[in-house]
Amino acid sequence: MPYQEVPDSQFEALKRSAKDAIQDLPKSSVRYAKSLFPIVHWMPRYNLQWFIGDFIAGFTIALILFPQAISYATKLAGLPAEYGLYTGFVGCLLYSVFATSKDVTIGLTAVLALVLGQSINSNLGSKATTAEKVTFGITMSFWVGIIQLFIGVFRLGVVVDFVPIPVIAGFTSGACIQIQIQQLPGLFGVKNINTNENPPYQILIDFLKAVGTGTSKYDAIFGLTALFFLFSIKYLFQHLAKKTPVLRFIGFMRNAIVLIVYIGVSYAYRDRADMPFSIVKTIPKGLSGIRGPDLSGSFTSKILPAVPSIFIISLLEHIAVVKMYGRQNGYTVNPNQETIALGLTNVIGSFIGALPSTGSFSRSAIKSSSGVRTPFGTFYTGVLVIIGLFTLTDVLYYIPSAVLSAIVIAAIFELFVNFKILKNVFQIEILDGLGFTIALVVCLVSTIENSLFASVGWSVIVLLARVARPKVKILKRSAAGPWVDPLIEGPNVASSVTEAPEGILVFKIEESLTYPNSGFFADRLKETVLEKFRYTGSIRAASDKMWSDDTQERALARDKLGLGTLPVLRSIVLDFSSVNHVDYTGLQALLSSKDDLTRYAGRPVQFHFVNVHRGYLGTVLRVPGVTTSSSFDATPSAQEGKAVAAFAKYFKNSEEAAIHDSFENNLQYFHYTIDDAVAAADRETRDVLTETVDVVSK
């Protein structure tokens, strides 16, 4: 059965949508404003059980946040420790108000801190002062937050979907290896190794050369034993928690336990004139180190080149961890709202001395396992960190530097990809596996920023290749009824398929028909017709043909090989069930293909369409009624302005009725099933078979 109704034009649909949007503007504005503050929806239901779960999780994360924030700020970003703590409490306080995830904790992460440190060194140089570096990091937070706010407010969070999960995994795993190599000199107390500018392999070579003679005995003892205790506590209490679940909290607090022990050991050396090992030293008490961003034009010009990499990493990490815990724990997250939450945290935090923030995989995993009930758990973490800034900074003075390197190395192990899953990635989609490999390898031989751009570039190339070179199929009717491609379905199905009636080609494209792939579609359709159908067009002299047109010669050469008994082309049936959109270039490709096949067959070849989506039905309805593609050729100067005339005719109100009538007539070529389309094409062109039989008999 053919389609029965002509759809509204795109302009009519757009006009109707705009009218509805204007009428609904007051209510939609209120809904949008409420959606920006998810806390108002669940806070009225807050209860004692939720408070207990949130406070336990918040307290646990606070004990983890202190050593991690100090380690990441000093060891990876190369900035004073207090700015890691400022980032931690600001992120926790603000995120609790705007979040849609209960499990995620945001702040400075290992990967983001390392990229920030590399950006500071590459843009400011090694001679930059500490104050300049801090201002760079804080100002970076402001500009990254502005972009994230823009994307979130205008609901453009779809941009993160262009990077597949395996590529993110490869990039993260490469960053983990780079971070661990970078921390080796600090773990052993080896001095004078450039860990900020050299690639990982060079850092490793320099470390191996210097480890024999340049190792600090006390630093190495502190670092290696701390690393041993961190792993021992983790795996011991994971085992014990199988029988006594409450013991898992001791494993969660391993960083704090190790830090307290080694602070005590370090404190015992306080009376010595020269410390035999490196320590963190002064951390300003309270919030005395707070400063804001530098938004001057001269400083902004230094910041902007580094913004894209920090922005992409921050957003990718956050959305990835948010979606992961939403899936695991059975609740829905809103990526756009999460982007707004992240953007507000970075913008507001930049005026309180915070560095760029994002979701933390390691802290979020522990928070989720600690029984958190709502996003407000992060609020308690933020409050506890502020209390710690006013009460614990004198104690934090004695943190051994090598212990911080051990904490970084131990924490980063949790971010490695499961290599058993990686095997499945290659088995399922080899291009995703190659994306993982590219991200990992580039990260090992260059900077994380270059790895990011290489992996994102690979993802975009793969995406464009899939759009520009889609799969096309020649369909045949299976014994079970559906029309399938025998080459894909396998030998069992191929042995029982039925060909379409003689002279009819059933063709399917597995992608939207748009400007990247329209030429490919036209070429494949033409090649298929040349392969399967006899040339019955007029025989023209060489002087009458285009120099590039060799169709006639190829067809006649094939006839000389004994292939002249192929059937005559009667009609084309196009299955558009996988086509979600047809743009103007796609329409031009259909019309041009129709012209080419008409010349090939020596008679008009009609196209029948199946399963055309209503959204672009108005576009494809033009195909059956157009006699030549030149009337819709939008190329400048094409056919002396016929395209412009066609557009003008379409927009004239006096022509609307005539256009609608022609569309009504063209509906006979649009069908709901392939069987209906094939039957209609067979009825319409049955006389072609009769003419062919007469010609052959003569």
Secondary structure, DSSP 4 states (H G I P E B T S, - for coil): -B---PPPPHHHHHHHHHHHHHHTHHHHHHHHHHHT-THHHHGGG--HHHHHHHHHHHHHHHHHHHHHHHHIIIIIS-S-HHHHHHHHHHHHHHHHHH-S-SS--EE--HHHHHHHHHHHHHHH-TT--HHHHHHHHHHHHHHHHHHHHHHHHTT-GGGGGGS-HHHHHHHHHHHHHHHHHHHHHHHHT--S--TTTS-HHHHHHHHHHHHHHH--HHHHHHHHHHHHHHHHHHHHHHHHTTT-GGGHHHHHTHHHHHHHHHHHHHHTTTTSSS-SS-B-----STTTT-------HHHHHHHGGGHHHHHHHHHHHHHHHHHHHHHHHT----HHHHHHHHHHHHHHHHTTTPPP-EE-HHHHHHHHHTT--STTHHHHHHHHHHHHHHHSHHHHTT-BHHHHHHHHHHHHGGGS--HHHHHHHHHH-HHHHHHHHHHHHHHHHS-HHHHHHHHHHHHHHHHHHHHHS--EEE-EE-TTSSEE-HHHH-HHHHTT-BPPSTTEEEEEESS-B-TTTHHHHHHHHHHHHHHHSB--S----GGGS-TT--HHHHHHHHIIIIITTSPBP-EEEEE-TT---B-HHHHHHHHHHHHHHHHHHTS--EEEEES--GGGHHHHTTTTT-S-GGGG--STTGGGGHHHHHHHHHH-GGGHHHHHHHHHHHGGGEESSHHHHHHHHHHHTHHHHHHHHHHHH-
